[in-house]
């Protein structure tokens, strides 16, 4: 289940054609939005 706050962030990013930069990659898994970890992590984290 995706948190409403993450859904709102994803919606804003999609509307603006932006990429989300976060360590919480797992929060956006399954959403059709570009996500990148600026810390260079490839695996999904929940911190």
Secondary structure, 3 states (H helix, E strand, C coil): CCCHHHHHHHHHHHHHCCCEECCCHHHHCCCCCCEECCCCCCCCCCC
